[in-house]
Structure formats: C-alpha cells, structure tokens
Amino acid sequence: MSPNSVEDSSNPAPTIKTPSRAAEISQWLDSYIHLFGLRGKGLALILGLMAIAWISSGIYKVQPDEQGVVLRFGKWVETSSSGLHYHLPYPFETVLLPKVTQVNQLQLGTARLAAASDSTADASHERQMLTGDENIVEADCAVSWRIKDAGKFLFKVNNPEAALKVVAESALREIISRTPIQAAMSDKRQQVAEQTRDLLQALLDKADSGILVTQVQLQRVDPPGVVIDAFNDVQRARADQERTRNEAEAYANDIIPRARGEASHIAQESEAYKSQVINLAQGDAASFQLIYASYARDKEVTAWRLYLESVDEMLKKATKVMIDTSGKGITGIVPYMSLAEKDKPEAAKEPTK
C-alpha cells in the first residue's frame, strides 16, 4: 500500500465557509451596481429617490363618504375625516378607509324565520314577546344603521353586526314588555318603534360600538298563530263593546243638552211669569193707593166715579142695552140698529107683476 493511500487521522479535512445572508444581499447589490454602472453620485441619487417615494407613500386621501382609521403596528391610533392626510410609511403605519355613509339594514324576525324554516315552531317561539298586559305577540322589525365612528366600529366591539342584532332584539323586547298588546298592534306602533330606536342607540353608545341607528320600523306585530282565531274573537267583542259605548255616549250627548235646554227655557218662562205677576200686583197696589187717597179727600165724588167706571166696564161687555124711557128728562132715543145685522146682505125682493 502506497503512503499516499494511507489517511492521516491527525490532520482533519479543511471546512468550507458558507456566506451569510447579509453577505449574499451585499453581493447581489454590488452585482447590480456594477451591471448598471451606478457608482458615487448616481447611487446616492437613486437611494434619495427611493427614500422620497417611500416617505410620500404615507400621503392618503379620505373621500367624503369615508373615515380614515390609522393603524400603527396594527394598533388603532387615530381616526381622520375627509380630505388629504399623512401617516408614517409602511411598515410603521397603515390606513383603513371604511364607508361611513352607507345605510345598512338588519332584519329581526323574518330572516331568522327563513333560516329556520325547517323548524317553524321553534322559530315562532323565539319571536314571541311578552307585552305589558301579559299577552304574547310575535314582532318583526327592520333596523337601519350606519357607521358613526369607524375606529370604534372596527376595534371596540368584536363582530359589531352580531352585537347589533342581539342588542336590537333586547331593546325591542323591553319596549314591547312596557306596552299593552292593543296599543302595540294599533295606535302606538310608531311610538314603540321610536322608543326602541332611542333605547338601542343608548345601549350601543354605552358599549362604544361606533354605530348610529337611523330608523327602526315595526313590520308585523301579531298574536301567535295558534291563538289568532280566539284573539280575533276577543277583538271583535271589544269592538262591539266600544261601538255600543260610543252609541250610548252619542245618545247621552244628544239628550242631556236638549233636556238642559228645555229646563233652562222653563226656568226663564217661570222667571218671566214671576216678574209679570209681581209687576201687575205692584201696579194694582199703586192704583189702589191712589184711589184710596182720592176717596179719603172726597168720599162721595170718588164713590160716584167708581160706580160710573164699574157700570162703563160692565156695559162694554153687554150685547143688549135696555133703556127706560119713563124716566124724568128722557123724551126718546135715536133708533138703534144692530151692527151685526148691518153686515148681513139684504134679501132680494121679488119683482111685482
């Protein structure tokens, strides 16, 4: 065996050094600089332009229907309004531009019923609510909302749309629980919707959700389907009761004023008769006092005058007058002709033959 073929274990084999990552990048840059001939001022110019482009990448524009949410290393630090703004370039800061004027709509009741069409009884049970007079109704409503504060909407509440759905249902149940069933189904539907919107907005503001509720509209408030026939019978009975009460009140409103008017008329006539009788009595008393005073001054003359006045009054009412011609100083009278006979037509005389 030749000595060249014998391995010497005392001399280890030389190790091969692998270049580092930084060295590879440096070699790559050197190769491109050498390729394009960029040395000295040319390289500085290129580096300057790249720095300017990197710094200017932080300029951003927010549209009128948007809000700018600035994130610094993924953390929300600022919310900007519409216009031109600046943030630190990537990777230090980034910006999100969500739409804040777009009105979204959330359906309560109908969407859930459609999703659970295979188990309608369970879905109907979930939609049932207790009213203020301890009745049960099924209520559906539509909630219109938009983003009020984009930063709070994105980072304060986990899954804000799901949270809005839960809070809206809770607010609706609370308002329905304060309202009688008849009012919720008829004349106070708008009031229930407004109170639900106010309560929902208060709860969302308390949670810093960044959501603005623009409208809540009740779409359906009905009793459960299994009792709707009985409920309609009760409503018809109440309608009949209300109609009868209205008719009774109309009759009372008609007869009572009329009776009061007649009573007032009778009272006025009584007062007039009273005044007439008192005035006549007072006049007769005054006339008697005058006659008595005259009689006290001259009894014979007054007595004769009273006699003549009495005879005159009596003769005015007489239909026949009898005169005694045998009296002293009476020679005769003018022939008397009845006035009643004057108006009678004269009988036609027969012609002589």
C-alpha positions, 0 to 999 in steps of 0.5 A: 500500500502506497503512503499516499493511500494511507489517511492521516487521522491527525490532520482533519479535512479543511471546512468550507465557509458558507456566506451569510445572508447579509453577505449574499444581499451585499453581493447581489447589490454590488452585482447590480451596481456594477451591471448598471454602472451606478457608482458615487453620485448616481447611487446616492441619487437613486437611494434619495429617490427611493427614500422620497417615494417611500416617505410620500407613500404615507400621503392618503386621501379620505373621500367624503363618504369615508373615515380614515382609521390609522393603524400603527403596528396594527394598533388603532391610533387615530381616526381622520375625516375627509380630505388629504392626510399623512401617516408614517410609511409602511411598515410603521403605519397603515390606513383603513378607509371604511364607508361611513355613509352607507345605510345598512339594514338588519332584519329581526324576525323574518330572516331568522324565520327563513333560516329556520324554516325547517323548524317553524315552531321553534322559530315562532317561539323565539319571536314571541314577546311578552307585552305589558298586559301579559299577552304574547305577540310575535314582532318583526322589525327592520333596523337601519344603521350606519357607521358613526365612528369607524375606529370604534366600529372596527376595534371596540366591539368584536363582530359589531353586526352580531352585537347589533342584532342581539342588542336590537332584539333586547331593546325591542323586547323591553319596549314591547314588555312596557306596552299593552298588546292593543296599543302595540298592534294599533295606535302606538306602533310608531311610538314603540318603534321610536322608543326602541330606536332611542333605547338601542342607540343608548345601549350601543353608545354605552358599549362604544360600538361606533354605530348610529341607528337611523330608523327602526320600523315595526313590520308585523306585530301579531298574536301567535298563530295558534291563538289568532282565531280566539284573539280575533274573537276577543277583538271583535267583542271589544269592538262591539263593546266600544261601538255600543259605548260610543252609541250610548255616549252619542245618545247621552250627548244628544239628550242631556243638552236638549233636556238642559235646554228645555229646563233652562227655557222653563226656568226663564218662562217661570222667571218671566211669569214671576216678574209679570205677576209681581209687576201687575200686583205692584201696579194694582197696589199703586192704583189702589193707593191712589184711589184710596187717597182720592176717596179719603179727600172726597168720599162721595165724588170718588164713590160716584166715579167708581160706580160710573167706571164699574157700570162703563166696564160692565156695559162694554161687555153687554150685547143688549142695552135696555133703556127706560124711557119713563124716566124724568128728562128722557123724551126718546132715543135715536133708533138703534140698529144692530151692527151685526145685522148691518153686515148681513146682505139684504134679501132680494125682493121679488119683482111685482107683476 
